[in-house]
Each structure stands twice: as structure tokens, then as C-alpha cells.
Amino acid sequence: MRHIGFLLAFFAAVVALRESYAAWSAAIRRGAPQDWAMAIGLLVVLVTAFLCAGFLVYESDRRAGRLRRRLGLYERFLRDS
């Protein structure tokens, strides 16, 4: 199930990357407030999707004992595990 979650997060990040580039280009060209709102919204989706994919990889590596160093951002969420 975690593999499906990773694939969905990665797919969302790839789509958001493509769409956010197009949205930023439109926002810079036209400068309308709705274009900027769309660009910022897609940037939030992009960052969130990459963080989720990274978290799932970190969690599986931690469980398998393959970590070289711990990341505080993800460890905060994994303390209970």
C-alpha cells in the first residue's frame, strides 16, 4: 500500500511541476491576480507532493535500517513508530 502512496505522491509532484511552470509563465506574462493565485497554489501542491514522496522513502529506509543520518523534519512525524 505504501508503494501506491509513493507512486501517487510522485505522480502528483511531476504533474504539479509541469502545471506550476505553465502557471508561473502565465502569471509573469499577464500578471493577473488569479494567475498568481494559481501559480502559488500549484507551488504548494508541488512542495507538499515532494515532501510526501520523500517521507515515504525515508520511512521505508528507516524501517529497513538504511539511514545514514536522521532528518528532523521527518523524525518529528515518526517518533511514535
PDB file of N, CA, C and O in Angstrom:
ATOM      1  N   MET A   1       0.819  -1.192   0.000  1.00  0.00           N
ATOM      2  CA  MET A   1       0.000   0.000   0.000  1.00  0.00           C
ATOM      3  C   MET A   1       0.864   1.257   0.000  1.00  0.00           C
ATOM      4  O   MET A   1       0.493   2.274  -0.587  1.00  0.00           O
ATOM      5  N   ARG A   2       2.012   1.183   0.659  1.00  0.00           N
ATOM      6  CA  ARG A   2       2.891   2.351   0.698  1.00  0.00           C
ATOM      7  C   ARG A   2       3.492   2.629  -0.679  1.00  0.00           C
ATOM      8  O   ARG A   2       3.793   3.776  -1.010  1.00  0.00           O
ATOM      9  N   HIS A   3       3.663   1.580  -1.474  1.00  0.00           N
ATOM     10  CA  HIS A   3       4.179   1.781  -2.829  1.00  0.00           C
ATOM     11  C   HIS A   3       3.194   2.595  -3.668  1.00  0.00           C
ATOM     12  O   HIS A   3       3.582   3.463  -4.450  1.00  0.00           O
ATOM     13  N   ILE A   4       1.926   2.291  -3.485  1.00  0.00           N
ATOM     14  CA  ILE A   4       0.902   3.036  -4.221  1.00  0.00           C
ATOM     15  C   ILE A   4       0.880   4.487  -3.756  1.00  0.00           C
ATOM     16  O   ILE A   4       0.733   5.397  -4.571  1.00  0.00           O
ATOM     17  N   GLY A   5       1.026   4.707  -2.449  1.00  0.00           N
ATOM     18  CA  GLY A   5       1.079   6.072  -1.923  1.00  0.00           C
ATOM     19  C   GLY A   5       2.254   6.848  -2.473  1.00  0.00           C
ATOM     20  O   GLY A   5       2.124   8.019  -2.829  1.00  0.00           O
ATOM     21  N   PHE A   6       3.421   6.185  -2.545  1.00  0.00           N
ATOM     22  CA  PHE A   6       4.593   6.850  -3.110  1.00  0.00           C
ATOM     23  C   PHE A   6       4.366   7.187  -4.573  1.00  0.00           C
ATOM     24  O   PHE A   6       4.657   8.300  -5.012  1.00  0.00           O
ATOM     25  N   LEU A   7       3.845   6.225  -5.328  1.00  0.00           N
ATOM     26  CA  LEU A   7       3.617   6.478  -6.756  1.00  0.00           C
ATOM     27  C   LEU A   7       2.616   7.614  -6.972  1.00  0.00           C
ATOM     28  O   LEU A   7       2.793   8.435  -7.871  1.00  0.00           O
ATOM     29  N   LEU A   8       1.578   7.661  -6.157  1.00  0.00           N
ATOM     30  CA  LEU A   8       0.613   8.757  -6.280  1.00  0.00           C
ATOM     31  C   LEU A   8       1.242  10.105  -5.929  1.00  0.00           C
ATOM     32  O   LEU A   8       1.009  11.101  -6.614  1.00  0.00           O
ATOM     33  N   ALA A   9       2.039  10.131  -4.858  1.00  0.00           N
ATOM     34  CA  ALA A   9       2.694  11.383  -4.472  1.00  0.00           C
ATOM     35  C   ALA A   9       3.696  11.820  -5.540  1.00  0.00           C
ATOM     36  O   ALA A   9       3.777  13.002  -5.871  1.00  0.00           O
ATOM     37  N   PHE A  10       4.451  10.876  -6.072  1.00  0.00           N
ATOM     38  CA  PHE A  10       5.426  11.212  -7.105  1.00  0.00           C
ATOM     39  C   PHE A  10       4.732  11.685  -8.379  1.00  0.00           C
ATOM     40  O   PHE A  10       5.165  12.656  -9.001  1.00  0.00           O
ATOM     41  N   PHE A  11       3.656  11.000  -8.768  1.00  0.00           N
ATOM     42  CA  PHE A  11       2.906  11.407  -9.946  1.00  0.00           C
ATOM     43  C   PHE A  11       2.319  12.809  -9.762  1.00  0.00           C
ATOM     44  O   PHE A  11       2.353  13.628 -10.680  1.00  0.00           O
ATOM     45  N   ALA A  12       1.783  13.076  -8.575  1.00  0.00           N
ATOM     46  CA  ALA A  12       1.235  14.413  -8.295  1.00  0.00           C
ATOM     47  C   ALA A  12       2.329  15.470  -8.369  1.00  0.00           C
ATOM     48  O   ALA A  12       2.092  16.575  -8.858  1.00  0.00           O
ATOM     49  N   ALA A  13       3.524  15.139  -7.887  1.00  0.00           N
ATOM     50  CA  ALA A  13       4.631  16.097  -7.934  1.00  0.00           C
ATOM     51  C   ALA A  13       5.056  16.379  -9.371  1.00  0.00           C
ATOM     52  O   ALA A  13       5.338  17.524  -9.724  1.00  0.00           O
ATOM     53  N   VAL A  14       5.102  15.346 -10.191  1.00  0.00           N
ATOM     54  CA  VAL A  14       5.512  15.532 -11.594  1.00  0.00           C
ATOM     55  C   VAL A  14       4.481  16.371 -12.338  1.00  0.00           C
ATOM     56  O   VAL A  14       4.841  17.278 -13.089  1.00  0.00           O
ATOM     57  N   VAL A  15       3.205  16.072 -12.134  1.00  0.00           N
ATOM     58  CA  VAL A  15       2.149  16.850 -12.801  1.00  0.00           C
ATOM     59  C   VAL A  15       2.152  18.288 -12.281  1.00  0.00           C
ATOM     60  O   VAL A  15       2.007  19.233 -13.056  1.00  0.00           O
ATOM     61  N   ALA A  16       2.317  18.446 -10.974  1.00  0.00           N
ATOM     62  CA  ALA A  16       2.332  19.795 -10.398  1.00  0.00           C
ATOM     63  C   ALA A  16       3.532  20.592 -10.897  1.00  0.00           C
ATOM     64  O   ALA A  16       3.436  21.806 -11.076  1.00  0.00           O
ATOM     65  N   LEU A  17       4.657  19.922 -11.124  1.00  0.00           N
ATOM     66  CA  LEU A  17       5.830  20.617 -11.652  1.00  0.00           C
ATOM     67  C   LEU A  17       5.542  21.183 -13.040  1.00  0.00           C
ATOM     68  O   LEU A  17       5.842  22.340 -13.332  1.00  0.00           O
ATOM     69  N   ARG A  18       4.957  20.345 -13.879  1.00  0.00           N
ATOM     70  CA  ARG A  18       4.631  20.796 -15.234  1.00  0.00           C
ATOM     71  C   ARG A  18       3.604  21.923 -15.214  1.00  0.00           C
ATOM     72  O   ARG A  18       3.763  22.933 -15.900  1.00  0.00           O
ATOM     73  N   GLU A  19       2.558  21.742 -14.427  1.00  0.00           N
ATOM     74  CA  GLU A  19       1.493  22.737 -14.368  1.00  0.00           C
ATOM     75  C   GLU A  19       1.951  24.031 -13.689  1.00  0.00           C
ATOM     76  O   GLU A  19       1.544  25.120 -14.093  1.00  0.00           O
ATOM     77  N   SER A  20       2.787  23.915 -12.668  1.00  0.00           N
ATOM     78  CA  SER A  20       3.237  25.131 -11.984  1.00  0.00           C
ATOM     79  C   SER A  20       4.161  25.951 -12.882  1.00  0.00           C
ATOM     80  O   SER A  20       4.155  27.180 -12.822  1.00  0.00           O
ATOM     81  N   TYR A  21       4.949  25.277 -13.708  1.00  0.00           N
ATOM     82  CA  TYR A  21       5.786  26.022 -14.653  1.00  0.00           C
ATOM     83  C   TYR A  21       4.909  26.818 -15.624  1.00  0.00           C
ATOM     84  O   TYR A  21       5.176  27.987 -15.902  1.00  0.00           O
ATOM     85  N   ALA A  22       3.872  26.173 -16.128  1.00  0.00           N
ATOM     86  CA  ALA A  22       2.955  26.865 -17.043  1.00  0.00           C
ATOM     87  C   ALA A  22       2.228  28.006 -16.320  1.00  0.00           C
ATOM     88  O   ALA A  22       2.026  29.079 -16.889  1.00  0.00           O
ATOM     89  N   ALA A  23       1.841  27.769 -15.076  1.00  0.00           N
ATOM     90  CA  ALA A  23       1.132  28.807 -14.313  1.00  0.00           C
ATOM     91  C   ALA A  23       2.047  29.988 -14.002  1.00  0.00           C
ATOM     92  O   ALA A  23       1.617  31.139 -14.080  1.00  0.00           O
ATOM     93  N   TRP A  24       3.310  29.717 -13.649  1.00  0.00           N
ATOM     94  CA  TRP A  24       4.243  30.817 -13.380  1.00  0.00           C
ATOM     95  C   TRP A  24       4.507  31.627 -14.643  1.00  0.00           C
ATOM     96  O   TRP A  24       4.609  32.853 -14.594  1.00  0.00           O
ATOM     97  N   SER A  25       4.616  30.942 -15.763  1.00  0.00           N
ATOM     98  CA  SER A  25       4.813  31.658 -17.035  1.00  0.00           C
ATOM     99  C   SER A  25       3.624  32.559 -17.337  1.00  0.00           C
ATOM    100  O   SER A  25       3.801  33.705 -17.750  1.00  0.00           O
ATOM    101  N   ALA A  26       2.422  32.051 -17.133  1.00  0.00           N
ATOM    102  CA  ALA A  26       1.215  32.849 -17.377  1.00  0.00           C
ATOM    103  C   ALA A  26       1.133  34.014 -16.397  1.00  0.00           C
ATOM    104  O   ALA A  26       0.740  35.118 -16.775  1.00  0.00           O
ATOM    105  N   ALA A  27       1.497  33.776 -15.149  1.00  0.00           N
ATOM    106  CA  ALA A  27       1.434  34.846 -14.143  1.00  0.00           C
ATOM    107  C   ALA A  27       2.425  35.950 -14.462  1.00  0.00           C
ATOM    108  O   ALA A  27       2.118  37.127 -14.277  1.00  0.00           O
ATOM    109  N   ILE A  28       3.592  35.592 -14.931  1.00  0.00           N
ATOM    110  CA  ILE A  28       4.594  36.607 -15.262  1.00  0.00           C
ATOM    111  C   ILE A  28       4.178  37.382 -16.518  1.00  0.00           C
ATOM    112  O   ILE A  28       4.346  38.599 -16.587  1.00  0.00           O
ATOM    113  N   ARG A  29       3.640  36.672 -17.499  1.00  0.00           N
ATOM    114  CA  ARG A  29       3.229  37.338 -18.732  1.00  0.00           C
ATOM    115  C   ARG A  29       2.032  38.263 -18.524  1.00  0.00           C
ATOM    116  O   ARG A  29       2.060  39.428 -18.920  1.00  0.00           O
ATOM    117  N   ARG A  30       0.982  37.732 -17.900  1.00  0.00           N
ATOM    118  CA  ARG A  30      -0.255  38.503 -17.765  1.00  0.00           C
ATOM    119  C   ARG A  30      -0.321  39.318 -16.487  1.00  0.00           C
ATOM    120  O   ARG A  30      -0.785  40.458 -16.503  1.00  0.00           O
ATOM    121  N   GLY A  31       0.132  38.756 -15.396  1.00  0.00           N
ATOM    122  CA  GLY A  31       0.149  39.471 -14.127  1.00  0.00           C
ATOM    123  C   GLY A  31      -1.186  39.616 -13.434  1.00  0.00           C
ATOM    124  O   GLY A  31      -1.322  40.425 -12.516  1.00  0.00           O
ATOM    125  N   ALA A  32      -2.175  38.847 -13.856  1.00  0.00           N
ATOM    126  CA  ALA A  32      -3.497  38.926 -13.225  1.00  0.00           C
ATOM    127  C   ALA A  32      -3.461  38.229 -11.862  1.00  0.00           C
ATOM    128  O   ALA A  32      -2.739  37.247 -11.686  1.00  0.00           O
ATOM    129  N   PRO A  33      -4.229  38.728 -10.908  1.00  0.00           N
ATOM    130  CA  PRO A  33      -4.222  38.114  -9.560  1.00  0.00           C
ATOM    131  C   PRO A  33      -4.602  36.629  -9.558  1.00  0.00           C
ATOM    132  O   PRO A  33      -4.038  35.848  -8.793  1.00  0.00           O
ATOM    133  N   GLN A  34      -5.555  36.238 -10.412  1.00  0.00           N
ATOM    134  CA  GLN A  34      -5.935  34.827 -10.440  1.00  0.00           C
ATOM    135  C   GLN A  34      -4.801  33.959 -11.002  1.00  0.00           C
ATOM    136  O   GLN A  34      -4.682  32.793 -10.627  1.00  0.00           O
ATOM    137  N   ASP A  35      -3.984  34.500 -11.879  1.00  0.00           N
ATOM    138  CA  ASP A  35      -2.828  33.751 -12.381  1.00  0.00           C
ATOM    139  C   ASP A  35      -1.795  33.543 -11.276  1.00  0.00           C
ATOM    140  O   ASP A  35      -1.209  32.467 -11.158  1.00  0.00           O
ATOM    141  N   TRP A  36      -1.580  34.578 -10.472  1.00  0.00           N
ATOM    142  CA  TRP A  36      -0.645  34.454  -9.353  1.00  0.00           C
ATOM    143  C   TRP A  36      -1.173  33.490  -8.308  1.00  0.00           C
ATOM    144  O   TRP A  36      -0.407  32.718  -7.731  1.00  0.00           O
ATOM    145  N   ALA A  37      -2.471  33.528  -8.059  1.00  0.00           N
ATOM    146  CA  ALA A  37      -3.062  32.612  -7.080  1.00  0.00           C
ATOM    147  C   ALA A  37      -2.917  31.159  -7.549  1.00  0.00           C
ATOM    148  O   ALA A  37      -2.601  30.273  -6.755  1.00  0.00           O
ATOM    149  N   MET A  38      -3.147  30.928  -8.829  1.00  0.00           N
ATOM    150  CA  MET A  38      -2.987  29.579  -9.383  1.00  0.00           C
ATOM    151  C   MET A  38      -1.537  29.124  -9.295  1.00  0.00           C
ATOM    152  O   MET A  38      -1.267  27.973  -8.951  1.00  0.00           O
ATOM    153  N   ALA A  39      -0.605  30.013  -9.601  1.00  0.00           N
ATOM    154  CA  ALA A  39       0.818  29.664  -9.550  1.00  0.00           C
ATOM    155  C   ALA A  39       1.251  29.328  -8.121  1.00  0.00           C
ATOM    156  O   ALA A  39       1.983  28.363  -7.901  1.00  0.00           O
ATOM    157  N   ILE A  40       0.806  30.111  -7.175  1.00  0.00           N
ATOM    158  CA  ILE A  40       1.168  29.861  -5.773  1.00  0.00           C
ATOM    159  C   ILE A  40       0.505  28.582  -5.268  1.00  0.00           C
ATOM    160  O   ILE A  40       1.129  27.800  -4.550  1.00  0.00           O
ATOM    161  N   GLY A  41      -0.739  28.369  -5.635  1.00  0.00           N
ATOM    162  CA  GLY A  41      -1.434  27.136  -5.240  1.00  0.00           C
ATOM    163  C   GLY A  41      -0.757  25.894  -5.784  1.00  0.00           C
ATOM    164  O   GLY A  41      -0.604  24.902  -5.070  1.00  0.00           O
ATOM    165  N   LEU A  42      -0.354  25.943  -7.036  1.00  0.00           N
ATOM    166  CA  LEU A  42       0.334  24.792  -7.621  1.00  0.00           C
ATOM    167  C   LEU A  42       1.720  24.598  -7.024  1.00  0.00           C
ATOM    168  O   LEU A  42       2.199  23.468  -6.924  1.00  0.00           O
ATOM    169  N   LEU A  43       2.361  25.677  -6.631  1.00  0.00           N
ATOM    170  CA  LEU A  43       3.650  25.555  -5.952  1.00  0.00           C
ATOM    171  C   LEU A  43       3.486  24.855  -4.604  1.00  0.00           C
ATOM    172  O   LEU A  43       4.322  24.036  -4.222  1.00  0.00           O
ATOM    173  N   VAL A  44       2.418  25.175  -3.888  1.00  0.00           N
ATOM    174  CA  VAL A  44       2.137  24.499  -2.615  1.00  0.00           C
ATOM    175  C   VAL A  44       1.875  23.006  -2.848  1.00  0.00           C
ATOM    176  O   VAL A  44       2.352  22.168  -2.083  1.00  0.00           O
ATOM    177  N   VAL A  45       1.131  22.680  -3.885  1.00  0.00           N
ATOM    178  CA  VAL A  45       0.875  21.275  -4.223  1.00  0.00           C
ATOM    179  C   VAL A  45       2.181  20.565  -4.571  1.00  0.00           C
ATOM    180  O   VAL A  45       2.402  19.427  -4.156  1.00  0.00           O
ATOM    181  N   LEU A  46       3.032  21.228  -5.324  1.00  0.00           N
ATOM    182  CA  LEU A  46       4.317  20.650  -5.714  1.00  0.00           C
ATOM    183  C   LEU A  46       5.185  20.338  -4.501  1.00  0.00           C
ATOM    184  O   LEU A  46       5.705  19.229  -4.377  1.00  0.00           O
ATOM    185  N   VAL A  47       5.341  21.294  -3.623  1.00  0.00           N
ATOM    186  CA  VAL A  47       6.183  21.102  -2.437  1.00  0.00           C
ATOM    187  C   VAL A  47       5.598  20.025  -1.531  1.00  0.00           C
ATOM    188  O   VAL A  47       6.330  19.183  -1.011  1.00  0.00           O
ATOM    189  N   THR A  48       4.296  20.051  -1.343  1.00  0.00           N
ATOM    190  CA  THR A  48       3.646  19.049  -0.500  1.00  0.00           C
ATOM    191  C   THR A  48       3.805  17.642  -1.070  1.00  0.00           C
ATOM    192  O   THR A  48       4.084  16.699  -0.329  1.00  0.00           O
ATOM    193  N   ALA A  49       3.630  17.498  -2.376  1.00  0.00           N
ATOM    194  CA  ALA A  49       3.757  16.179  -3.001  1.00  0.00           C
ATOM    195  C   ALA A  49       5.189  15.661  -2.904  1.00  0.00           C
ATOM    196  O   ALA A  49       5.393  14.478  -2.631  1.00  0.00           O
ATOM    197  N   PHE A  50       6.182  16.519  -3.120  1.00  0.00           N
ATOM    198  CA  PHE A  50       7.571  16.075  -2.999  1.00  0.00           C
ATOM    199  C   PHE A  50       7.911  15.719  -1.555  1.00  0.00           C
ATOM    200  O   PHE A  50       8.639  14.756  -1.313  1.00  0.00           O
ATOM    201  N   LEU A  51       7.395  16.482  -0.597  1.00  0.00           N
ATOM    202  CA  LEU A  51       7.632  16.149   0.814  1.00  0.00           C
ATOM    203  C   LEU A  51       6.976  14.825   1.192  1.00  0.00           C
ATOM    204  O   LEU A  51       7.555  14.042   1.946  1.00  0.00           O
ATOM    205  N   CYS A  52       5.791  14.570   0.685  1.00  0.00           N
ATOM    206  CA  CYS A  52       5.121  13.296   0.969  1.00  0.00           C
ATOM    207  C   CYS A  52       5.879  12.124   0.362  1.00  0.00           C
ATOM    208  O   CYS A  52       6.061  11.099   1.019  1.00  0.00           O
ATOM    209  N   ALA A  53       6.320  12.262  -0.871  1.00  0.00           N
ATOM    210  CA  ALA A  53       7.098  11.191  -1.502  1.00  0.00           C
ATOM    211  C   ALA A  53       8.404  10.968  -0.746  1.00  0.00           C
ATOM    212  O   ALA A  53       8.802   9.826  -0.515  1.00  0.00           O
ATOM    213  N   GLY A  54       9.065  12.043  -0.365  1.00  0.00           N
ATOM    214  CA  GLY A  54      10.301  11.923   0.402  1.00  0.00           C
ATOM    215  C   GLY A  54      10.074  11.271   1.751  1.00  0.00           C
ATOM    216  O   GLY A  54      10.901  10.481   2.207  1.00  0.00           O
ATOM    217  N   PHE A  55       8.963  11.592   2.395  1.00  0.00           N
ATOM    218  CA  PHE A  55       8.636  10.996   3.683  1.00  0.00           C
ATOM    219  C   PHE A  55       8.442   9.494   3.556  1.00  0.00           C
ATOM    220  O   PHE A  55       8.918   8.733   4.398  1.00  0.00           O
ATOM    221  N   LEU A  56       7.749   9.064   2.513  1.00  0.00           N
ATOM    222  CA  LEU A  56       7.515   7.635   2.333  1.00  0.00           C
ATOM    223  C   LEU A  56       8.811   6.886   2.063  1.00  0.00           C
ATOM    224  O   LEU A  56       8.990   5.774   2.559  1.00  0.00           O
ATOM    225  N   VAL A  57       9.710   7.465   1.295  1.00  0.00           N
ATOM    226  CA  VAL A  57      11.013   6.830   1.053  1.00  0.00           C
ATOM    227  C   VAL A  57      11.823   6.807   2.340  1.00  0.00           C
ATOM    228  O   VAL A  57      12.450   5.797   2.660  1.00  0.00           O
ATOM    229  N   TYR A  58      11.817   7.908   3.080  1.00  0.00           N
ATOM    230  CA  TYR A  58      12.558   7.983   4.340  1.00  0.00           C
ATOM    231  C   TYR A  58      12.029   6.953   5.333  1.00  0.00           C
ATOM    232  O   TYR A  58      12.800   6.273   6.010  1.00  0.00           O
ATOM    233  N   GLU A  59      10.716   6.849   5.409  1.00  0.00           N
ATOM    234  CA  GLU A  59      10.116   5.899   6.345  1.00  0.00           C
ATOM    235  C   GLU A  59      10.495   4.455   6.014  1.00  0.00           C
ATOM    236  O   GLU A  59      10.801   3.674   6.915  1.00  0.00           O
ATOM    237  N   SER A  60      10.477   4.100   4.746  1.00  0.00           N
ATOM    238  CA  SER A  60      10.833   2.729   4.386  1.00  0.00           C
ATOM    239  C   SER A  60      12.326   2.472   4.597  1.00  0.00           C
ATOM    240  O   SER A  60      12.704   1.379   5.019  1.00  0.00           O
ATOM    241  N   ASP A  61      13.166   3.442   4.316  1.00  0.00           N
ATOM    242  CA  ASP A  61      14.599   3.280   4.566  1.00  0.00           C
ATOM    243  C   ASP A  61      14.892   3.190   6.056  1.00  0.00           C
ATOM    244  O   ASP A  61      15.764   2.428   6.474  1.00  0.00           O
ATOM    245  N   ARG A  62      14.180   3.953   6.847  1.00  0.00           N
ATOM    246  CA  ARG A  62      14.361   3.908   8.305  1.00  0.00           C
ATOM    247  C   ARG A  62      13.955   2.545   8.847  1.00  0.00           C
ATOM    248  O   ARG A  62      14.649   1.971   9.686  1.00  0.00           O
ATOM    249  N   ARG A  63      12.841   2.035   8.372  1.00  0.00           N
ATOM    250  CA  ARG A  63      12.361   0.730   8.812  1.00  0.00           C
ATOM    251  C   ARG A  63      13.334  -0.381   8.411  1.00  0.00           C
ATOM    252  O   ARG A  63      13.487  -1.359   9.142  1.00  0.00           O
ATOM    253  N   ALA A  64      13.990  -0.239   7.257  1.00  0.00           N
ATOM    254  CA  ALA A  64      14.946  -1.250   6.790  1.00  0.00           C
ATOM    255  C   ALA A  64      16.336  -1.053   7.384  1.00  0.00           C
ATOM    256  O   ALA A  64      17.208  -1.902   7.201  1.00  0.00           O
ATOM    257  N   GLY A  65      16.555   0.056   8.094  1.00  0.00           N
ATOM    258  CA  GLY A  65      17.852   0.309   8.716  1.00  0.00           C
ATOM    259  C   GLY A  65      18.915   0.823   7.764  1.00  0.00           C
ATOM    260  O   GLY A  65      20.104   0.593   7.986  1.00  0.00           O
ATOM    261  N   ARG A  66      18.514   1.507   6.721  1.00  0.00           N
ATOM    262  CA  ARG A  66      19.450   2.004   5.719  1.00  0.00           C
ATOM    263  C   ARG A  66      19.730   3.501   5.801  1.00  0.00           C
ATOM    264  O   ARG A  66      20.235   4.080   4.839  1.00  0.00           O
ATOM    265  N   LEU A  67      19.415   4.136   6.919  1.00  0.00           N
ATOM    266  CA  LEU A  67      19.633   5.577   7.040  1.00  0.00           C
ATOM    267  C   LEU A  67      21.088   5.878   7.370  1.00  0.00           C
ATOM    268  O   LEU A  67      21.700   5.193   8.190  1.00  0.00           O
ATOM    269  N   ARG A  68      21.629   6.883   6.742  1.00  0.00           N
ATOM    270  CA  ARG A  68      22.967   7.356   7.087  1.00  0.00           C
ATOM    271  C   ARG A  68      22.889   8.439   8.157  1.00  0.00           C
ATOM    272  O   ARG A  68      23.737   8.514   9.046  1.00  0.00           O
ATOM    273  N   ARG A  69      21.858   9.276   8.059  1.00  0.00           N
ATOM    274  CA  ARG A  69      21.630  10.299   9.081  1.00  0.00           C
ATOM    275  C   ARG A  69      20.138  10.575   9.159  1.00  0.00           C
ATOM    276  O   ARG A  69      19.400  10.387   8.192  1.00  0.00           O
ATOM    277  N   ARG A  70      19.724  11.014  10.303  1.00  0.00           N
ATOM    278  CA  ARG A  70      18.301  11.266  10.534  1.00  0.00           C
ATOM    279  C   ARG A  70      17.946  12.701  10.121  1.00  0.00           C
ATOM    280  O   ARG A  70      18.747  13.623  10.270  1.00  0.00           O
ATOM    281  N   LEU A  71      16.743  12.859   9.607  1.00  0.00           N
ATOM    282  CA  LEU A  71      16.242  14.168   9.201  1.00  0.00           C
ATOM    283  C   LEU A  71      15.157  14.591  10.183  1.00  0.00           C
ATOM    284  O   LEU A  71      14.142  13.911  10.332  1.00  0.00           O
ATOM    285  N   GLY A  72      15.378  15.706  10.841  1.00  0.00           N
ATOM    286  CA  GLY A  72      14.463  16.176  11.869  1.00  0.00           C
ATOM    287  C   GLY A  72      13.053  16.428  11.366  1.00  0.00           C
ATOM    288  O   GLY A  72      12.085  16.215  12.096  1.00  0.00           O
ATOM    289  N   LEU A  73      12.930  16.879  10.131  1.00  0.00           N
ATOM    290  CA  LEU A  73      11.615  17.164   9.563  1.00  0.00           C
ATOM    291  C   LEU A  73      10.744  15.917   9.553  1.00  0.00           C
ATOM    292  O   LEU A  73       9.569  15.977   9.913  1.00  0.00           O
ATOM    293  N   TYR A  74      11.307  14.795   9.146  1.00  0.00           N
ATOM    294  CA  TYR A  74      10.547  13.550   9.075  1.00  0.00           C
ATOM    295  C   TYR A  74      10.512  12.829  10.411  1.00  0.00           C
ATOM    296  O   TYR A  74       9.536  12.143  10.712  1.00  0.00           O
ATOM    297  N   GLU A  75      11.553  12.969  11.216  1.00  0.00           N
ATOM    298  CA  GLU A  75      11.596  12.281  12.512  1.00  0.00           C
ATOM    299  C   GLU A  75      10.504  12.771  13.448  1.00  0.00           C
ATOM    300  O   GLU A  75      10.022  12.008  14.286  1.00  0.00           O
ATOM    301  N   ARG A  76      10.106  14.032  13.320  1.00  0.00           N
ATOM    302  CA  ARG A  76       9.017  14.550  14.139  1.00  0.00           C
ATOM    303  C   ARG A  76       7.742  13.746  13.982  1.00  0.00           C
ATOM    304  O   ARG A  76       6.994  13.550  14.939  1.00  0.00           O
ATOM    305  N   PHE A  77       7.501  13.280  12.755  1.00  0.00           N
ATOM    306  CA  PHE A  77       6.285  12.524  12.473  1.00  0.00           C
ATOM    307  C   PHE A  77       6.448  11.033  12.776  1.00  0.00           C
ATOM    308  O   PHE A  77       5.457  10.315  12.903  1.00  0.00           O
ATOM    309  N   LEU A  78       7.684  10.570  12.892  1.00  0.00           N
ATOM    310  CA  LEU A  78       7.934   9.146  13.095  1.00  0.00           C
ATOM    311  C   LEU A  78       8.281   8.797  14.535  1.00  0.00           C
ATOM    312  O   LEU A  78       8.623   7.645  14.801  1.00  0.00           O
ATOM    313  N   ARG A  79       8.214   9.705  15.449  1.00  0.00           N
ATOM    314  CA  ARG A  79       8.614   9.432  16.831  1.00  0.00           C
ATOM    315  C   ARG A  79       7.786   8.317  17.460  1.00  0.00           C
ATOM    316  O   ARG A  79       8.307   7.529  18.250  1.00  0.00           O
ATOM    317  N   ASP A  80       6.526   8.246  17.123  1.00  0.00           N
ATOM    318  CA  ASP A  80       5.644   7.254  17.719  1.00  0.00           C
ATOM    319  C   ASP A  80       5.875   5.854  17.166  1.00  0.00           C
ATOM    320  O   ASP A  80       5.461   4.870  17.780  1.00  0.00           O
ATOM    321  N   SER A  81       6.526   5.756  16.021  1.00  0.00           N
ATOM    322  CA  SER A  81       6.722   4.455  15.382  1.00  0.00           C
ATOM    323  C   SER A  81       7.776   3.639  16.070  1.00  0.00           C
ATOM    324  O   SER A  81       8.059   2.517  15.652  1.00  0.00           O
TER     325      SER A  81
END
